[in-house]
Amino acid sequence: MHRRPNLASVTLVLLAALALIAAAGFPSHASAGRPANSGSVPPKVVTVVIRELKFEPATVTVHAGDTVEWKNDDIVPHTATEDGDPQKPAFDSGTIQTGAAWRYVARKKGTYNYICTLHPNMKGKLIVQ
């Protein structure tokens, strides 16, 4: 006499098999793409808020590879433009409209003074370590 397995038993076996396959085929989030105990700090995003014709905070320190985001919470457009070589600044956001943001990955170490080209009295400093 053959006994037919009930639906609950079959479902349980299939779920257990899928769980084993998934666990074997995919690394955990803790180790994905990064060796354990590598000693390096993962890149981060640092936000500079533009408000009332000011960069807040006015000075930001990041590590090479980090991203700086300028978020325009003001009532007028602004830029975040490195104030070095006017012909070829290290970074230049172009116009950041009200409510918009612009991101820059800081790759080269150094200290960068920057301004809003639309409001040159607005000044900031980006330090990349």
Backbone atoms as SQL, in Angstrom:
CREATE TABLE atoms (id INTEGER PRIMARY KEY, chain TEXT, resi INTEGER, resn TEXT, atom TEXT, x REAL, y REAL, z REAL);
INSERT INTO atoms VALUES
  (1, 'A', 1, 'MET', 'N', 0.823, -1.156, 0.000),
  (2, 'A', 1, 'MET', 'CA', 0.000, 0.000, 0.000),
  (3, 'A', 1, 'MET', 'C', 0.891, 1.250, 0.000),
  (4, 'A', 2, 'HIS', 'N', 0.661, 2.120, -0.973),
  (5, 'A', 2, 'HIS', 'CA', 1.424, 3.366, -1.080),
  (6, 'A', 2, 'HIS', 'C', 0.724, 4.478, -0.331),
  (7, 'A', 3, 'ARG', 'N', 1.553, 5.214, 0.452),
  (8, 'A', 3, 'ARG', 'CA', 1.009, 6.393, 1.113),
  (9, 'A', 3, 'ARG', 'C', 1.447, 7.615, 0.322),
  (10, 'A', 4, 'ARG', 'N', 0.556, 8.495, 0.056),
  (11, 'A', 4, 'ARG', 'CA', 0.886, 9.739, -0.631),
  (12, 'A', 4, 'ARG', 'C', 1.298, 10.765, 0.414),
  (13, 'A', 5, 'PRO', 'N', 2.441, 11.450, 0.176),
  (14, 'A', 5, 'PRO', 'CA', 2.831, 12.486, 1.137),
  (15, 'A', 5, 'PRO', 'C', 1.824, 13.636, 1.085),
  (16, 'A', 6, 'ASN', 'N', 1.562, 14.211, 2.249),
  (17, 'A', 6, 'ASN', 'CA', 0.599, 15.304, 2.249),
  (18, 'A', 6, 'ASN', 'C', 1.279, 16.587, 1.758),
  (19, 'A', 7, 'LEU', 'N', 0.490, 17.538, 1.379),
  (20, 'A', 7, 'LEU', 'CA', 0.969, 18.782, 0.790),
  (21, 'A', 7, 'LEU', 'C', 1.875, 19.556, 1.743),
  (22, 'A', 8, 'ALA', 'N', 1.569, 19.554, 3.014),
  (23, 'A', 8, 'ALA', 'CA', 2.382, 20.281, 3.990),
  (24, 'A', 8, 'ALA', 'C', 3.794, 19.705, 4.052),
  (25, 'A', 9, 'SER', 'N', 3.944, 18.392, 4.015),
  (26, 'A', 9, 'SER', 'CA', 5.266, 17.755, 4.069),
  (27, 'A', 9, 'SER', 'C', 6.078, 18.083, 2.824),
  (28, 'A', 10, 'VAL', 'N', 5.467, 18.033, 1.679),
  (29, 'A', 10, 'VAL', 'CA', 6.153, 18.334, 0.426),
  (30, 'A', 10, 'VAL', 'C', 6.595, 19.794, 0.414),
  (31, 'A', 11, 'THR', 'N', 5.728, 20.671, 0.845),
  (32, 'A', 11, 'THR', 'CA', 6.058, 22.095, 0.886),
  (33, 'A', 11, 'THR', 'C', 7.221, 22.352, 1.830),
  (34, 'A', 12, 'LEU', 'N', 7.220, 21.716, 2.974),
  (35, 'A', 12, 'LEU', 'CA', 8.293, 21.884, 3.945),
  (36, 'A', 12, 'LEU', 'C', 9.629, 21.404, 3.384),
  (37, 'A', 13, 'VAL', 'N', 9.642, 20.271, 2.719),
  (38, 'A', 13, 'VAL', 'CA', 10.873, 19.750, 2.125),
  (39, 'A', 13, 'VAL', 'C', 11.372, 20.681, 1.027),
  (40, 'A', 14, 'LEU', 'N', 10.488, 21.179, 0.179),
  (41, 'A', 14, 'LEU', 'CA', 10.887, 22.096, -0.891),
  (42, 'A', 14, 'LEU', 'C', 11.442, 23.401, -0.323),
  (43, 'A', 15, 'LEU', 'N', 10.814, 23.953, 0.688),
  (44, 'A', 15, 'LEU', 'CA', 11.308, 25.184, 1.295),
  (45, 'A', 15, 'LEU', 'C', 12.679, 24.986, 1.921),
  (46, 'A', 16, 'ALA', 'N', 12.885, 23.852, 2.576),
  (47, 'A', 16, 'ALA', 'CA', 14.192, 23.571, 3.179),
  (48, 'A', 16, 'ALA', 'C', 15.255, 23.447, 2.096),
  (49, 'A', 17, 'ALA', 'N', 14.928, 22.789, 0.988),
  (50, 'A', 17, 'ALA', 'CA', 15.884, 22.634, -0.110),
  (51, 'A', 17, 'ALA', 'C', 16.216, 23.988, -0.725),
  (52, 'A', 18, 'LEU', 'N', 15.227, 24.834, -0.937),
  (53, 'A', 18, 'LEU', 'CA', 15.471, 26.165, -1.486),
  (54, 'A', 18, 'LEU', 'C', 16.322, 27.012, -0.537),
  (55, 'A', 19, 'ALA', 'N', 16.085, 26.883, 0.753),
  (56, 'A', 19, 'ALA', 'CA', 16.877, 27.633, 1.723),
  (57, 'A', 19, 'ALA', 'C', 18.341, 27.201, 1.675),
  (58, 'A', 20, 'LEU', 'N', 18.592, 25.916, 1.554),
  (59, 'A', 20, 'LEU', 'CA', 19.965, 25.423, 1.458),
  (60, 'A', 20, 'LEU', 'C', 20.635, 25.898, 0.176),
  (61, 'A', 21, 'ILE', 'N', 19.926, 25.863, -0.916),
  (62, 'A', 21, 'ILE', 'CA', 20.480, 26.326, -2.198),
  (63, 'A', 21, 'ILE', 'C', 20.791, 27.818, -2.123),
  (64, 'A', 22, 'ALA', 'N', 19.891, 28.589, -1.567),
  (65, 'A', 22, 'ALA', 'CA', 20.107, 30.034, -1.455),
  (66, 'A', 22, 'ALA', 'C', 21.292, 30.343, -0.543),
  (67, 'A', 23, 'ALA', 'N', 21.401, 29.657, 0.557),
  (68, 'A', 23, 'ALA', 'CA', 22.504, 29.901, 1.492),
  (69, 'A', 23, 'ALA', 'C', 23.848, 29.536, 0.873),
  (70, 'A', 24, 'ALA', 'N', 23.886, 28.513, 0.077),
  (71, 'A', 24, 'ALA', 'CA', 25.140, 28.077, -0.541),
  (72, 'A', 24, 'ALA', 'C', 25.525, 28.962, -1.718),
  (73, 'A', 25, 'GLY', 'N', 24.543, 29.536, -2.399),
  (74, 'A', 25, 'GLY', 'CA', 24.830, 30.283, -3.614),
  (75, 'A', 25, 'GLY', 'C', 25.054, 31.757, -3.450),
  (76, 'A', 26, 'PHE', 'N', 24.688, 32.345, -2.326),
  (77, 'A', 26, 'PHE', 'CA', 24.777, 33.782, -2.150),
  (78, 'A', 26, 'PHE', 'C', 25.517, 34.114, -0.867),
  (79, 'A', 27, 'PRO', 'N', 26.571, 34.967, -0.944),
  (80, 'A', 27, 'PRO', 'CA', 27.272, 35.357, 0.280),
  (81, 'A', 27, 'PRO', 'C', 26.393, 36.268, 1.126),
  (82, 'A', 28, 'SER', 'N', 26.665, 36.301, 2.400),
  (83, 'A', 28, 'SER', 'CA', 25.904, 37.194, 3.284),
  (84, 'A', 28, 'SER', 'C', 26.264, 38.639, 2.979),
  (85, 'A', 29, 'HIS', 'N', 25.413, 39.572, 3.394),
  (86, 'A', 29, 'HIS', 'CA', 25.673, 40.996, 3.165),
  (87, 'A', 29, 'HIS', 'C', 26.953, 41.440, 3.846),
  (88, 'A', 30, 'ALA', 'N', 27.310, 40.839, 4.965),
  (89, 'A', 30, 'ALA', 'CA', 28.507, 41.241, 5.701),
  (90, 'A', 30, 'ALA', 'C', 29.780, 40.987, 4.901),
  (91, 'A', 31, 'SER', 'N', 29.770, 39.965, 4.049),
  (92, 'A', 31, 'SER', 'CA', 30.994, 39.644, 3.325),
  (93, 'A', 31, 'SER', 'C', 30.912, 39.951, 1.836),
  (94, 'A', 32, 'ALA', 'N', 29.775, 40.390, 1.372),
  (95, 'A', 32, 'ALA', 'CA', 29.608, 40.600, -0.056),
  (96, 'A', 32, 'ALA', 'C', 30.551, 41.679, -0.584),
  (97, 'A', 33, 'GLY', 'N', 31.426, 41.302, -1.497),
  (98, 'A', 33, 'GLY', 'CA', 32.270, 42.251, -2.188),
  (99, 'A', 33, 'GLY', 'C', 33.383, 42.853, -1.356),
  (100, 'A', 34, 'ARG', 'N', 33.588, 42.414, -0.127),
  (101, 'A', 34, 'ARG', 'CA', 34.604, 43.001, 0.724),
  (102, 'A', 34, 'ARG', 'C', 35.224, 41.900, 1.583),
  (103, 'A', 35, 'PRO', 'N', 36.535, 41.746, 1.520),
  (104, 'A', 35, 'PRO', 'CA', 37.141, 40.722, 2.351),
  (105, 'A', 35, 'PRO', 'C', 36.981, 41.035, 3.833),
  (106, 'A', 36, 'ALA', 'N', 36.811, 39.979, 4.635),
  (107, 'A', 36, 'ALA', 'CA', 36.656, 40.165, 6.071),
  (108, 'A', 36, 'ALA', 'C', 37.915, 40.778, 6.662),
  (109, 'A', 37, 'ASN', 'N', 37.723, 41.701, 7.613),
  (110, 'A', 37, 'ASN', 'CA', 38.832, 42.344, 8.313),
  (111, 'A', 37, 'ASN', 'C', 39.829, 43.000, 7.374),
  (112, 'A', 38, 'SER', 'N', 39.341, 43.664, 6.331),
  (113, 'A', 38, 'SER', 'CA', 40.236, 44.298, 5.367),
  (114, 'A', 38, 'SER', 'C', 40.913, 45.526, 5.954),
  (115, 'A', 39, 'GLY', 'N', 40.347, 46.085, 7.031),
  (116, 'A', 39, 'GLY', 'CA', 40.944, 47.248, 7.666),
  (117, 'A', 39, 'GLY', 'C', 40.610, 48.561, 6.979),
  (118, 'A', 40, 'SER', 'N', 39.942, 48.526, 5.840),
  (119, 'A', 40, 'SER', 'CA', 39.603, 49.763, 5.151),
  (120, 'A', 40, 'SER', 'C', 38.205, 50.215, 5.564),
  (121, 'A', 41, 'VAL', 'N', 37.991, 51.509, 5.504),
  (122, 'A', 41, 'VAL', 'CA', 36.701, 52.089, 5.850),
  (123, 'A', 41, 'VAL', 'C', 35.862, 52.140, 4.583),
  (124, 'A', 42, 'PRO', 'N', 34.621, 51.649, 4.614),
  (125, 'A', 42, 'PRO', 'CA', 33.799, 51.699, 3.405),
  (126, 'A', 42, 'PRO', 'C', 33.483, 53.148, 3.034),
  (127, 'A', 43, 'PRO', 'N', 33.342, 53.427, 1.732),
  (128, 'A', 43, 'PRO', 'CA', 33.021, 54.796, 1.314),
  (129, 'A', 43, 'PRO', 'C', 31.704, 55.251, 1.934),
  (130, 'A', 44, 'LYS', 'N', 31.607, 56.548, 2.161),
  (131, 'A', 44, 'LYS', 'CA', 30.376, 57.086, 2.732),
  (132, 'A', 44, 'LYS', 'C', 29.919, 58.293, 1.923),
  (133, 'A', 45, 'VAL', 'N', 28.719, 58.750, 2.208),
  (134, 'A', 45, 'VAL', 'CA', 28.162, 59.942, 1.575),
  (135, 'A', 45, 'VAL', 'C', 28.033, 61.014, 2.657),
  (136, 'A', 46, 'VAL', 'N', 28.606, 62.176, 2.381),
  (137, 'A', 46, 'VAL', 'CA', 28.527, 63.319, 3.291),
  (138, 'A', 46, 'VAL', 'C', 27.703, 64.393, 2.589),
  (139, 'A', 47, 'THR', 'N', 26.707, 64.931, 3.275),
  (140, 'A', 47, 'THR', 'CA', 25.815, 65.919, 2.661),
  (141, 'A', 47, 'THR', 'C', 26.125, 67.325, 3.146),
  (142, 'A', 48, 'VAL', 'N', 26.214, 68.230, 2.186),
  (143, 'A', 48, 'VAL', 'CA', 26.325, 69.665, 2.462),
  (144, 'A', 48, 'VAL', 'C', 24.985, 70.265, 2.037),
  (145, 'A', 49, 'VAL', 'N', 24.311, 70.887, 2.969),
  (146, 'A', 49, 'VAL', 'CA', 23.019, 71.496, 2.669),
  (147, 'A', 49, 'VAL', 'C', 23.242, 72.959, 2.305),
  (148, 'A', 50, 'ILE', 'N', 22.615, 73.388, 1.221),
  (149, 'A', 50, 'ILE', 'CA', 22.681, 74.793, 0.796),
  (150, 'A', 50, 'ILE', 'C', 21.385, 75.442, 1.251),
  (151, 'A', 51, 'ARG', 'N', 21.554, 76.428, 2.146),
  (152, 'A', 51, 'ARG', 'CA', 20.390, 77.059, 2.756),
  (153, 'A', 51, 'ARG', 'C', 20.750, 78.489, 3.146),
  (154, 'A', 52, 'GLU', 'N', 19.861, 79.419, 2.879),
  (155, 'A', 52, 'GLU', 'CA', 20.043, 80.828, 3.233),
  (156, 'A', 52, 'GLU', 'C', 21.393, 81.375, 2.756),
  (157, 'A', 53, 'LEU', 'N', 21.725, 81.055, 1.490),
  (158, 'A', 53, 'LEU', 'CA', 22.952, 81.513, 0.844),
  (159, 'A', 53, 'LEU', 'C', 24.211, 81.094, 1.606),
  (160, 'A', 54, 'LYS', 'N', 24.189, 79.856, 2.167),
  (161, 'A', 54, 'LYS', 'CA', 25.349, 79.302, 2.871),
  (162, 'A', 54, 'LYS', 'C', 25.467, 77.811, 2.582),
  (163, 'A', 55, 'PHE', 'N', 26.715, 77.333, 2.633),
  (164, 'A', 55, 'PHE', 'CA', 26.979, 75.902, 2.606),
  (165, 'A', 55, 'PHE', 'C', 27.053, 75.445, 4.061),
  (166, 'A', 56, 'GLU', 'N', 26.262, 74.431, 4.427),
  (167, 'A', 56, 'GLU', 'CA', 26.244, 73.931, 5.803),
  (168, 'A', 56, 'GLU', 'C', 26.518, 72.438, 5.818),
  (169, 'A', 57, 'PRO', 'N', 27.612, 71.979, 6.405),
  (170, 'A', 57, 'PRO', 'CA', 28.664, 72.754, 7.043),
  (171, 'A', 57, 'PRO', 'C', 29.554, 73.410, 5.996),
  (172, 'A', 58, 'ALA', 'N', 30.236, 74.483, 6.396),
  (173, 'A', 58, 'ALA', 'CA', 31.093, 75.225, 5.472),
  (174, 'A', 58, 'ALA', 'C', 32.361, 74.448, 5.136),
  (175, 'A', 59, 'THR', 'N', 32.835, 73.631, 6.067),
  (176, 'A', 59, 'THR', 'CA', 34.018, 72.807, 5.834),
  (177, 'A', 59, 'THR', 'C', 33.648, 71.339, 6.032),
  (178, 'A', 60, 'VAL', 'N', 34.018, 70.514, 5.064),
  (179, 'A', 60, 'VAL', 'CA', 33.739, 69.084, 5.117),
  (180, 'A', 60, 'VAL', 'C', 35.044, 68.332, 4.919),
  (181, 'A', 61, 'THR', 'N', 35.275, 67.317, 5.758),
  (182, 'A', 61, 'THR', 'CA', 36.443, 66.458, 5.611),
  (183, 'A', 61, 'THR', 'C', 35.970, 65.051, 5.289),
  (184, 'A', 62, 'VAL', 'N', 36.505, 64.489, 4.196),
  (185, 'A', 62, 'VAL', 'CA', 36.137, 63.142, 3.764),
  (186, 'A', 62, 'VAL', 'C', 37.409, 62.372, 3.430),
  (187, 'A', 63, 'HIS', 'N', 37.252, 61.086, 3.176),
  (188, 'A', 63, 'HIS', 'CA', 38.360, 60.256, 2.712),
  (189, 'A', 63, 'HIS', 'C', 38.232, 60.078, 1.200),
  (190, 'A', 64, 'ALA', 'N', 39.360, 59.842, 0.549),
  (191, 'A', 64, 'ALA', 'CA', 39.332, 59.575, -0.891),
  (192, 'A', 64, 'ALA', 'C', 38.383, 58.406, -1.142),
  (193, 'A', 65, 'GLY', 'N', 37.515, 58.562, -2.112),
  (194, 'A', 65, 'GLY', 'CA', 36.522, 57.540, -2.435),
  (195, 'A', 65, 'GLY', 'C', 35.145, 57.848, -1.875),
  (196, 'A', 66, 'ASP', 'N', 35.071, 58.759, -0.886),
  (197, 'A', 66, 'ASP', 'CA', 33.780, 59.150, -0.337),
  (198, 'A', 66, 'ASP', 'C', 33.048, 60.052, -1.328),
  (199, 'A', 67, 'THR', 'N', 31.753, 60.157, -1.150),
  (200, 'A', 67, 'THR', 'CA', 30.920, 61.006, -1.997),
  (201, 'A', 67, 'THR', 'C', 30.437, 62.196, -1.195),
  (202, 'A', 68, 'VAL', 'N', 30.524, 63.372, -1.806),
  (203, 'A', 68, 'VAL', 'CA', 29.969, 64.588, -1.206),
  (204, 'A', 68, 'VAL', 'C', 28.732, 64.952, -2.015),
  (205, 'A', 69, 'GLU', 'N', 27.648, 65.189, -1.296),
  (206, 'A', 69, 'GLU', 'CA', 26.394, 65.578, -1.937),
  (207, 'A', 69, 'GLU', 'C', 26.034, 66.990, -1.503),
  (208, 'A', 70, 'TRP', 'N', 25.827, 67.859, -2.471),
  (209, 'A', 70, 'TRP', 'CA', 25.334, 69.207, -2.186),
  (210, 'A', 70, 'TRP', 'C', 23.846, 69.191, -2.462),
  (211, 'A', 71, 'LYS', 'N', 23.048, 69.501, -1.441),
  (212, 'A', 71, 'LYS', 'CA', 21.589, 69.475, -1.545),
  (213, 'A', 71, 'LYS', 'C', 21.069, 70.906, -1.422),
  (214, 'A', 72, 'ASN', 'N', 20.389, 71.378, -2.443),
  (215, 'A', 72, 'ASN', 'CA', 19.912, 72.759, -2.462),
  (216, 'A', 72, 'ASN', 'C', 18.537, 72.873, -1.808),
  (217, 'A', 73, 'ASP', 'N', 18.538, 73.325, -0.549),
  (218, 'A', 73, 'ASP', 'CA', 17.294, 73.586, 0.175),
  (219, 'A', 73, 'ASP', 'C', 17.009, 75.087, 0.237),
  (220, 'A', 74, 'ASP', 'N', 17.585, 75.825, -0.680),
  (221, 'A', 74, 'ASP', 'CA', 17.388, 77.273, -0.715),
  (222, 'A', 74, 'ASP', 'C', 16.276, 77.610, -1.712),
  (223, 'A', 75, 'ILE', 'N', 15.951, 78.887, -1.809),
  (224, 'A', 75, 'ILE', 'CA', 14.862, 79.309, -2.706),
  (225, 'A', 75, 'ILE', 'C', 15.365, 79.728, -4.084),
  (226, 'A', 76, 'VAL', 'N', 16.693, 79.682, -4.284),
  (227, 'A', 76, 'VAL', 'CA', 17.287, 80.045, -5.572),
  (228, 'A', 76, 'VAL', 'C', 18.309, 78.982, -5.978),
  (229, 'A', 77, 'PRO', 'N', 18.640, 78.884, -7.274),
  (230, 'A', 77, 'PRO', 'CA', 19.656, 77.930, -7.728),
  (231, 'A', 77, 'PRO', 'C', 21.056, 78.316, -7.214),
  (232, 'A', 78, 'HIS', 'N', 21.938, 77.319, -7.137),
  (233, 'A', 78, 'HIS', 'CA', 23.316, 77.517, -6.697),
  (234, 'A', 78, 'HIS', 'C', 24.239, 76.583, -7.471),
  (235, 'A', 79, 'THR', 'N', 25.550, 76.774, -7.275),
  (236, 'A', 79, 'THR', 'CA', 26.551, 75.828, -7.775),
  (237, 'A', 79, 'THR', 'C', 27.500, 75.496, -6.638),
  (238, 'A', 80, 'ALA', 'N', 28.256, 74.440, -6.821),
  (239, 'A', 80, 'ALA', 'CA', 29.383, 74.097, -5.942),
  (240, 'A', 80, 'ALA', 'C', 30.561, 73.921, -6.896),
  (241, 'A', 81, 'THR', 'N', 31.412, 74.926, -6.973),
  (242, 'A', 81, 'THR', 'CA', 32.483, 74.963, -7.960),
  (243, 'A', 81, 'THR', 'C', 33.821, 75.218, -7.287),
  (244, 'A', 82, 'GLU', 'N', 34.777, 74.331, -7.513),
  (245, 'A', 82, 'GLU', 'CA', 36.117, 74.491, -6.937),
  (246, 'A', 82, 'GLU', 'C', 36.690, 75.823, -7.390),
  (247, 'A', 83, 'ASP', 'N', 37.300, 76.540, -6.446),
  (248, 'A', 83, 'ASP', 'CA', 37.746, 77.912, -6.683),
  (249, 'A', 83, 'ASP', 'C', 39.247, 77.964, -6.960),
  (250, 'A', 84, 'GLY', 'N', 39.714, 77.103, -7.846),
  (251, 'A', 84, 'GLY', 'CA', 41.130, 77.097, -8.206),
  (252, 'A', 84, 'GLY', 'C', 41.296, 77.640, -9.608),
  (253, 'A', 85, 'ASP', 'N', 41.594, 76.765, -10.521),
  (254, 'A', 85, 'ASP', 'CA', 41.765, 77.129, -11.926),
  (255, 'A', 85, 'ASP', 'C', 40.388, 77.388, -12.549),
  (256, 'A', 86, 'PRO', 'N', 40.078, 78.641, -12.905),
  (257, 'A', 86, 'PRO', 'CA', 38.750, 78.932, -13.455),
  (258, 'A', 86, 'PRO', 'C', 38.488, 78.236, -14.796),
  (259, 'A', 87, 'GLN', 'N', 39.564, 77.904, -15.523),
  (260, 'A', 87, 'GLN', 'CA', 39.390, 77.224, -16.809),
  (261, 'A', 87, 'GLN', 'C', 39.092, 75.737, -16.634),
  (262, 'A', 88, 'LYS', 'N', 39.603, 75.149, -15.537),
  (263, 'A', 88, 'LYS', 'CA', 39.399, 73.718, -15.322),
  (264, 'A', 88, 'LYS', 'C', 39.338, 73.419, -13.820),
  (265, 'A', 89, 'PRO', 'N', 38.187, 73.731, -13.187),
  (266, 'A', 89, 'PRO', 'CA', 38.069, 73.463, -11.750),
  (267, 'A', 89, 'PRO', 'C', 38.087, 71.948, -11.482),
  (268, 'A', 90, 'ALA', 'N', 38.546, 71.567, -10.283),
  (269, 'A', 90, 'ALA', 'CA', 38.575, 70.149, -9.901),
  (270, 'A', 90, 'ALA', 'C', 37.169, 69.550, -9.904),
  (271, 'A', 91, 'PHE', 'N', 36.176, 70.357, -9.543),
  (272, 'A', 91, 'PHE', 'CA', 34.778, 69.924, -9.634),
  (273, 'A', 91, 'PHE', 'C', 33.888, 71.140, -9.871),
  (274, 'A', 92, 'ASP', 'N', 32.799, 70.908, -10.565),
  (275, 'A', 92, 'ASP', 'CA', 31.841, 71.963, -10.870),
  (276, 'A', 92, 'ASP', 'C', 30.479, 71.320, -11.057),
  (277, 'A', 93, 'SER', 'N', 29.570, 71.642, -10.174),
  (278, 'A', 93, 'SER', 'CA', 28.242, 71.026, -10.197),
  (279, 'A', 93, 'SER', 'C', 27.377, 71.500, -11.346),
  (280, 'A', 94, 'GLY', 'N', 27.712, 72.657, -11.922),
  (281, 'A', 94, 'GLY', 'CA', 26.733, 73.286, -12.795),
  (282, 'A', 94, 'GLY', 'C', 25.617, 73.802, -11.891),
  (283, 'A', 95, 'THR', 'N', 24.531, 74.236, -12.445),
  (284, 'A', 95, 'THR', 'CA', 23.441, 74.799, -11.647),
  (285, 'A', 95, 'THR', 'C', 22.675, 73.688, -10.924),
  (286, 'A', 96, 'ILE', 'N', 22.568, 73.847, -9.607),
  (287, 'A', 96, 'ILE', 'CA', 21.770, 72.925, -8.786),
  (288, 'A', 96, 'ILE', 'C', 20.458, 73.652, -8.481),
  (289, 'A', 97, 'GLN', 'N', 19.398, 73.194, -9.088),
  (290, 'A', 97, 'GLN', 'CA', 18.102, 73.853, -8.910),
  (291, 'A', 97, 'GLN', 'C', 17.578, 73.651, -7.487),
  (292, 'A', 98, 'THR', 'N', 16.647, 74.488, -7.083),
  (293, 'A', 98, 'THR', 'CA', 15.992, 74.366, -5.784),
  (294, 'A', 98, 'THR', 'C', 15.381, 72.965, -5.657),
  (295, 'A', 99, 'GLY', 'N', 15.668, 72.319, -4.527),
  (296, 'A', 99, 'GLY', 'CA', 15.143, 70.969, -4.282),
  (297, 'A', 99, 'GLY', 'C', 15.971, 69.856, -4.886),
  (298, 'A', 100, 'ALA', 'N', 16.991, 70.189, -5.671),
  (299, 'A', 100, 'ALA', 'CA', 17.821, 69.181, -6.322),
  (300, 'A', 100, 'ALA', 'C', 19.123, 68.978, -5.548),
  (301, 'A', 101, 'ALA', 'N', 19.881, 67.980, -5.968),
  (302, 'A', 101, 'ALA', 'CA', 21.170, 67.697, -5.344),
  (303, 'A', 101, 'ALA', 'C', 22.159, 67.297, -6.419),
  (304, 'A', 102, 'TRP', 'N', 23.446, 67.407, -6.073),
  (305, 'A', 102, 'TRP', 'CA', 24.521, 67.004, -6.974),
  (306, 'A', 102, 'TRP', 'C', 25.559, 66.267, -6.156),
  (307, 'A', 103, 'ARG', 'N', 26.094, 65.183, -6.715),
  (308, 'A', 103, 'ARG', 'CA', 27.082, 64.359, -6.004),
  (309, 'A', 103, 'ARG', 'C', 28.423, 64.369, -6.714),
  (310, 'A', 104, 'TYR', 'N', 29.475, 64.328, -5.897),
  (311, 'A', 104, 'TYR', 'CA', 30.856, 64.315, -6.389),
  (312, 'A', 104, 'TYR', 'C', 31.632, 63.275, -5.596),
  (313, 'A', 105, 'VAL', 'N', 32.290, 62.347, -6.302),
  (314, 'A', 105, 'VAL', 'CA', 33.150, 61.368, -5.641),
  (315, 'A', 105, 'VAL', 'C', 34.532, 61.988, -5.517),
  (316, 'A', 106, 'ALA', 'N', 34.971, 62.193, -4.274),
  (317, 'A', 106, 'ALA', 'CA', 36.264, 62.821, -3.992),
  (318, 'A', 106, 'ALA', 'C', 37.362, 61.770, -4.142),
  (319, 'A', 107, 'ARG', 'N', 38.116, 61.842, -5.217),
  (320, 'A', 107, 'ARG', 'CA', 39.135, 60.828, -5.488),
  (321, 'A', 107, 'ARG', 'C', 40.549, 61.289, -5.160),
  (322, 'A', 108, 'LYS', 'N', 40.840, 62.576, -5.363),
  (323, 'A', 108, 'LYS', 'CA', 42.199, 63.079, -5.199),
  (324, 'A', 108, 'LYS', 'C', 42.344, 63.815, -3.869),
  (325, 'A', 109, 'LYS', 'N', 43.335, 63.405, -3.072),
  (326, 'A', 109, 'LYS', 'CA', 43.563, 64.030, -1.774),
  (327, 'A', 109, 'LYS', 'C', 43.981, 65.485, -1.956),
  (328, 'A', 110, 'GLY', 'N', 43.563, 66.312, -1.006),
  (329, 'A', 110, 'GLY', 'CA', 43.922, 67.722, -1.036),
  (330, 'A', 110, 'GLY', 'C', 42.859, 68.567, -0.369),
  (331, 'A', 111, 'THR', 'N', 43.092, 69.870, -0.356),
  (332, 'A', 111, 'THR', 'CA', 42.141, 70.828, 0.193),
  (333, 'A', 111, 'THR', 'C', 41.619, 71.675, -0.951),
  (334, 'A', 112, 'TYR', 'N', 40.307, 71.721, -1.062),
  (335, 'A', 112, 'TYR', 'CA', 39.658, 72.416, -2.167),
  (336, 'A', 112, 'TYR', 'C', 38.713, 73.481, -1.619),
  (337, 'A', 113, 'ASN', 'N', 39.027, 74.734, -1.897),
  (338, 'A', 113, 'ASN', 'CA', 38.092, 75.816, -1.595),
  (339, 'A', 113, 'ASN', 'C', 37.091, 75.859, -2.742),
  (340, 'A', 114, 'TYR', 'N', 35.835, 76.105, -2.409),
  (341, 'A', 114, 'TYR', 'CA', 34.832, 76.186, -3.465),
  (342, 'A', 114, 'TYR', 'C', 33.864, 77.319, -3.187),
  (343, 'A', 115, 'ILE', 'N', 33.164, 77.726, -4.236),
  (344, 'A', 115, 'ILE', 'CA', 32.202, 78.828, -4.161),
  (345, 'A', 115, 'ILE', 'C', 30.941, 78.444, -4.926),
  (346, 'A', 116, 'CYS', 'N', 29.940, 79.282, -4.799),
  (347, 'A', 116, 'CYS', 'CA', 28.792, 79.256, -5.692),
  (348, 'A', 116, 'CYS', 'C', 29.080, 80.321, -6.745),
  (349, 'A', 117, 'THR', 'N', 29.190, 79.935, -7.996),
  (350, 'A', 117, 'THR', 'CA', 29.521, 80.918, -9.030),
  (351, 'A', 117, 'THR', 'C', 28.395, 81.934, -9.247),
  (352, 'A', 118, 'LEU', 'N', 27.177, 81.592, -8.827),
  (353, 'A', 118, 'LEU', 'CA', 26.057, 82.524, -8.945),
  (354, 'A', 118, 'LEU', 'C', 26.030, 83.515, -7.785),
  (355, 'A', 119, 'HIS', 'N', 26.657, 83.133, -6.664),
  (356, 'A', 119, 'HIS', 'CA', 26.712, 83.964, -5.455),
  (357, 'A', 119, 'HIS', 'C', 28.115, 83.810, -4.862),
  (358, 'A', 120, 'PRO', 'N', 29.117, 84.491, -5.440),
  (359, 'A', 120, 'PRO', 'CA', 30.526, 84.267, -5.058),
  (360, 'A', 120, 'PRO', 'C', 30.857, 84.527, -3.589),
  (361, 'A', 121, 'ASN', 'N', 29.957, 85.177, -2.861),
  (362, 'A', 121, 'ASN', 'CA', 30.197, 85.356, -1.427),
  (363, 'A', 121, 'ASN', 'C', 29.978, 84.057, -0.651),
  (364, 'A', 122, 'MET', 'N', 29.348, 83.071, -1.273),
  (365, 'A', 122, 'MET', 'CA', 29.156, 81.758, -0.649),
  (366, 'A', 122, 'MET', 'C', 30.442, 80.957, -0.826),
  (367, 'A', 123, 'LYS', 'N', 31.035, 80.554, 0.292),
  (368, 'A', 123, 'LYS', 'CA', 32.301, 79.845, 0.239),
  (369, 'A', 123, 'LYS', 'C', 32.233, 78.586, 1.098),
  (370, 'A', 124, 'GLY', 'N', 32.989, 77.572, 0.634),
  (371, 'A', 124, 'GLY', 'CA', 33.091, 76.333, 1.384),
  (372, 'A', 124, 'GLY', 'C', 34.459, 75.735, 1.196),
  (373, 'A', 125, 'LYS', 'N', 34.744, 74.682, 1.974),
  (374, 'A', 125, 'LYS', 'CA', 36.041, 74.003, 1.858),
  (375, 'A', 125, 'LYS', 'C', 35.805, 72.501, 1.948),
  (376, 'A', 126, 'LEU', 'N', 36.402, 71.787, 0.999),
  (377, 'A', 126, 'LEU', 'CA', 36.363, 70.322, 0.976),
  (378, 'A', 126, 'LEU', 'C', 37.781, 69.822, 1.221),
  (379, 'A', 127, 'ILE', 'N', 37.953, 69.036, 2.268),
  (380, 'A', 127, 'ILE', 'CA', 39.255, 68.442, 2.584),
  (381, 'A', 127, 'ILE', 'C', 39.142, 66.945, 2.323),
  (382, 'A', 128, 'VAL', 'N', 39.993, 66.445, 1.425),
  (383, 'A', 128, 'VAL', 'CA', 39.997, 65.028, 1.074),
  (384, 'A', 128, 'VAL', 'C', 41.271, 64.420, 1.637),
  (385, 'A', 129, 'GLN', 'N', 41.131, 63.469, 2.529),
  (386, 'A', 129, 'GLN', 'CA', 42.291, 62.817, 3.160),
  (387, 'A', 129, 'GLN', 'C', 42.607, 61.490, 2.508);
